Amino acid sequence: MERSKRREKPATRWDAQWDRQLENVIRSRAARKRWPSTLEEFPAGNRLGQWVHRQRDLKARGRLSKERARRLESIGFPWGKPDEREGNWQEQYRHLRDYRKRHPREWPFAREEFPEGNRLGLWVWRQRQNFARKILSKARRAALEKMGFPLVLPDSWEGHYQTLKAYRAKRPDAWPKAREEFPAGNRLGLWCHLQRCAYKAGKLPPDRFAKLDRIGFQWSVKNLGWLKYYGQIQDYKRKHPAKWPALEAAVLKDKKLISWSSTQRHKRKLKKLDKEKIALLDKLGFKW
């Protein structure tokens, strides 16, 4: 009797915490109709998925008490580690179906979130990438095709090229920045970046290179910053033709133009300024 009493230990705060996590598992299961994945939090801030993983690990190493194992088994807890990648794929597939119900004429774009916080657009992009690389399973391909998912997007290069021409007509002194959209929602800046990447990798078709080169496409992003200030020099000279070579800070939107002009003079002295840039500045009557 004495020994039995000595073995009975009062509940500790760790026991109470374990009980709370078990209750969280039950609540999570009831709300989400599945077992928590490793990185899942429930409720917010509580890493329940890691706790679940820990129970499986302790059981496998024979370090989980029989009482705790029994209580987990009583709620149907699966000891085998689930294929979380497959579970995540199925979950994203369900999100895609829900998205289509809400937007029957659209598919998620690359950075779109649905529901909020879930990067469904990125998942959609990966399915197309996996299909192109021939690593998308037949079952997943069939499931996507069943809902009419376009695994191969139509070539939209010409459309983006025409949009770029429209952009240049509106802003002849600029090229789209990497994150710039034109019109709203169309990531023209990213498209331009991809053309430069394809050109550097030797993967841009000659006909496309010729069309871009014909409109003066800037193949090096380093020139974009230079052209920005060159455009400001042009504007300054149009508005203040008599004030050359002095650039008055009071009338400049960007005070960096003054130091930029000094840099051009210094680079020319060091013979580090491209001949093309010197010619453009000479055309404006730039005072060296």
Steps between C-alpha positions, in 0.01 A plus 500: 500500500781736595679425170180558302459842658858590423446417130193727475639841411285812508428664161768751399467805278653289221217249539249784488666635184485154337129479583441841341679397183293183479187714523640723225552196278140398553374853424725534195385166366134596544548839330725395211398136446864387498801454726739796549797520261849550642516878451140570592394730783179457696388725649709781349848507651477147643722259303265207524646327194840476668340360814323231294828414326669475841244244622567278197873531554475411871280199420745373238785523753299334776502811714130586495315378810239230451234726651568780250518256210164354610338842517622591152383167359158555657445793259623298201842668483712359209852407603632469148652820362264634229616606156472872568594596148206302367275643769607852412440434129147381569434802721621741232293314240191559716593870525528512121151352464364758744680776309337388175157502661556860600679601176371264228674692220838541664802305624731623779791717384854440631488706821131463579394379844187294556379477764685792659853399598502188279721538190273314261643682198847363577361147533324537163827617343681195640247264345575646158873479567473136610296419190759666274778302673294179467494435874129563558338165582228363273249509786566867573495590133166324458355678805606840366381430146164387638431856615633644173829628644729635222829320556656689209431871467467655153799700380430859607834646385354710219235642732765609752712646220211716383436605862865600530469715188194667651698562821784660301256719308369628832842519671770536230767585759455188712489119499292291741662430836524139619183517714311751288152419370357638176209512475399427861527128573728425202859443615671655200819565698539131577444413135779740399728342761428155357592619150838619629555166678413306184733720294793451742441124503493490120138378501324800349394423139670727242170638371397608851841654565470694173154636587611616844826642372307694235322703769826563687440243775749539784674162532697607806318625810808706585403736218153556641627713788720698263210565264287621791742785570564562131127555461510748788787683330286526187206638699726748681645633175155541345379702800825687576700531176703798627608353832748245370740379640373593847228269629298679762393272783196719561341406168593131500264226610793267559807672652711197407510632143774744603732227629406279204621771261827529692540122480466508119777761476724299733443174311578668170832628637584145611390369157237281666193654340353319197532678166125463445428685824749773418331546161156528661623762747685690226174508306349702785799732516616356834782711648790275585 
